[in-house]
Amino acid sequence: MSAYLLVATCALLAAGLTLYSGFGLGTLLLPVFALFFPVEVAVLATAVVHGANNVFKVSMVGRYADRSTVLRFGLPALAAAVLGAMALGWFAARPPLFSYELGPIAAEVRPIKLLMGLLMMVFACFELAPSLRRFRFHHDHLLWGGLLSGFFGGLSGHQGALRSAFLVKSGLDTQAFVGTSSVIGLLVDLARLLAYGALVLFAGQAALHIPGQAYGLVVTGCLAAFAGVLLGKRYLHKVKIDLVQTLTGVLLFALALLLLAGWI
């Protein structure tokens, strides 16, 4: 019961705030799922919730999207997301590097845990360090922004922060920013979910498969995220994102340490 409550609370709050910030749901929800499932399963489960949430967001604000920016940023992101998903499948299939015991704790260090731990630590720094929070890219770099955010979206689900860092300099007004970010996020989610599915069906990547016991948590996350978007559209547009960034950064950093140590 506590798992359902934790997933629902995180999805509700993050989805409401991500409507305006352009990121947060996947970043905050991934560590929560990783507490209960292997990290590659957590990435896939988060992708399902994230994708369903983006479908809901696009139905509400997609009409405000700037088509030119979607093409210049979204198409490279879509292609790179497939490559990122393939990289996740490759790392997930690698055998453990080593294992050890620390008292009652039996730890196993795998390549996917090292990779995800390092990535989460990097993204935690972007959430926690004030100078990195304010870091933005030039609007002429949309192609590179699409490639980078798409690849990391497919690999670990961390696409929104990079996408927002690029799009915020693209000259879009608030409505266009929200709509464009939602459409691009949906494109990346569709690409990586199709790639994950192809890896399971055609490459025998059993690790990238959501177990039956996770279905309830995924559905809970989807429903809570939908409610969060509705609340965000109505009430939360004045909420500062600083607190959410700090909470997300702390969670990411803590989980990164646990993954690098092989404890989860």
WODACOR-V171406 format. One line per field, one symbol per residue. psi: psi as a letter, one per 20 degrees, with the letter a starting at -180 (. if undefined). A space follows every 50 residues. Layout:
BEGIN
psi = ???
END
This chain:
BEGIN
psi = hhgggggggggggghghihhhirhghhhhghghihirqhhhhggghhggg ghhhggghhhjhiiqohghgghghghhgghhggghhhghghhiqrqgrqr pncipoqooqhhggghggghhghhhhhhpghhhipqqqiikhghgggghg ghghgiinhgggghhghhjjjqrgghgggghggghgggggghghggghhg gijkmhhlpoqhiigghgggggghgghhgggghhhjiipqiggggggggg gggghgghghiji.
END
